[in-house]
Structure formats: C-alpha cells, structure tokens
Amino acid sequence: MKTVVTTAYRTTDALVMKGGIISRDLGAPFISRNKRSVGKLHEELGADILVVAKERLEFYPMGKTEPFFFHPNSSAFRTKRPLEEDPLIEVSGLGIGDSFVDCTLGMASDAIVASQWVGNEGEVVGCESHPTIAYVIGKGLAAYDKMPHLSEAMRRIRVIPADAVAYLSSLPDDSVDVVYMDPMFTEEIAEASNFLPLRETADMGQLTGAWVGQAVRTARKSVVLKAHFRSGDFEKYGFKRRVRPNTKFHYGVIDCRPEKVPE
Ligand SMILES: C[S@@+](CC[C@H](N)C(=O)[O-])C[C@H]1O[C@@H](n2cnc3c(N)ncnc32)[C@H](O)[C@@H]1O
C-alpha cells in the first residue's frame, strides 16, 4: 500500500514545508490537507496517510483512525528496573559495549532497552522493512526528548530501512555480538496493543531458514527469537526456549559461542 504525506488538520506553512521534505525523503506524494478527515483521505486516495503534526509524525494505515507514532513504549518502564534482569538482556548475554542488531525494529522498545544497556561504547542497529514505519521511528528516535535519561540510547540506534535478511547478508561472519528477531505475532495478543494500528500494515513475514542462517553466521554470542508461546519456530529453527511462566510470549536462544554448542 502506498503512503501519502499530508499535514495536520490545522495546517501551518512550517508544517507544509516539513511535509515537502518528508515527501521527498520517502519518495511519497504530498497532498494538501484541505481540512479533510483522515477517513475521508483514506477513502479518496486509497492510501496509508502520514500526517506531519507539530510535535510528531502520525501514521494512519488505511482504514485506521488511531495513529501509530513514536513513543518509548515498554522501554519507559523496563529501563526503570535493573537492566541486567530484563529478559532480553538476560537471555541474550548482551554485554556493556557490545553490538546488537535488532532485525525487527517496530516501535524500537527492545532496541532502546538494548541500547541503554550497551552504553556509549556499544552499537545498536535496527532493521525495519516497512519504509514508513522505519521513517517514523527513525525520526522519533532522533528527536524524542521527554525522557532525557533515554535520549542517548535513542540517538545511538541506527535505523536501516531494509529487510533484515538482506541487511544481515551484507555483514561479515561473526561481526555482531547479538542478533535479535521479533517478527509480528500471527495470533493477536492483548500485550501487543501498541502495535494494533499496524497489524495488517507491518511486515507480517515470519522466520525462515535463510534468516536464521544469516543471523547465526553473523552473531558472535547469540541469536535471540521472541515469539508467541504457541509458536513452533523455537523448535523448528533450533532455539532453546526460555519459558516465562504466565507470559504469552517466550524467548528462544541459539548460543553462537564456540565453547557452548547449542543443545
Ligand atoms: C512485532 S514488531 C517488533 C516490535 C519491536 N521488537 C519493539 O520493541 O517495538 C515487528 C516489526 O518488524 C518488522 N519486520 C518484520 N519482518 C521484517 C524483516 N524481515 N526485516 C525487517 N523488518 C521486519 C515489521 O514491519 C514490524 O514493524
């Protein structure tokens, strides 16, 4: 589905100018808002709508009236707890100063947690195959300032608007400490509600052997998968499942360190 860029309902010259730049960045058409509702724009244009508002970018996939926009999401509360106890940090073996590739950036909550943990000596890359999601999140990570303790971690994340398998294929062997993947759940779960506006819009592609193969080739320490507890992907692709009682999603790990061959 194509994306069309427009401005907020109450448009200003500054927003129109910003809209022009974003339209060029994304290679997406810009149209005047002319006080039309998002529903009307969907109807008239048959396209997803990216609204340039004063404070943020708001993405309205076709048929949705709730916008998707950047905010720290679960990273806000996860980074208030001891980070070494965060399940992603714990299962991945990610260390301070390490490099982390998040294959499925989404809202970037996991990437922010990883980035806060690795610190300024570390490196975090986030791949997102949906170009508008990648753009909205990239701009949010670069500018969000309502949680100053996370600003550095957000700015550190390098967003790659590309398919993760293509990106991993471009990397040398053993060049990243941890590779992480969190594809869209095929089952709807309440905890994933922040992603609800994107359910039919985000890349719904699931794990493949080629994807896991590239991840194992490039990771020095571990490859981590987050998936629904009913997912058969853990066993199918050789991830050791870390069961988390009473949670709807589990983590699975492939240990890539030579001294620890996966069981
Ligand atoms: C469940 S969300 C990830 C949520 C993320 N972990 C977070 O903390 O917000 C999955 C995201 O990965 C993207 N995606 C799915 N397959 C991908 C692929 N092969 N390469 C890059 N991005 C992908 C989807 O478009 C979606 O935005």
The ligand as a Gaussian input file, in Angstrom:
#p B3LYP/6-31G(d) Opt

LIG

0 1
 C        6.486000      -7.258000      16.476000
 S        7.193000      -5.901000      15.698000
 C        8.679000      -5.658000      16.586000
 C        8.478000      -4.914000      17.857000
 C        9.795000      -4.472000      18.458000
 N       10.558000      -5.577000      18.984000
 C        9.600000      -3.412000      19.516000
 O       10.256000      -3.494000      20.572000
 O        8.812000      -2.492000      19.280000
 C        7.833000      -6.490000      14.180000
 C        8.348000      -5.394000      13.259000
 O        9.318000      -5.966000      12.386000
 C        9.090000      -5.597000      11.062000
 N        9.599000      -6.718000      10.236000
 C        9.026000      -7.934000      10.044000
 N        9.794000      -8.708000       9.262000
 C       10.916000      -7.973000       8.967000
 C       12.085000      -8.228000       8.198000
 N       12.272000      -9.390000       7.569000
 N       13.020000      -7.270000       8.113000
 C       12.846000      -6.067000       8.745000
 N       11.739000      -5.770000       9.465000
 C       10.789000      -6.709000       9.590000
 C        7.597000      -5.357000      10.981000
 O        7.273000      -4.450000       9.925000
 C        7.304000      -4.783000      12.367000
 O        7.427000      -3.383000      12.369000

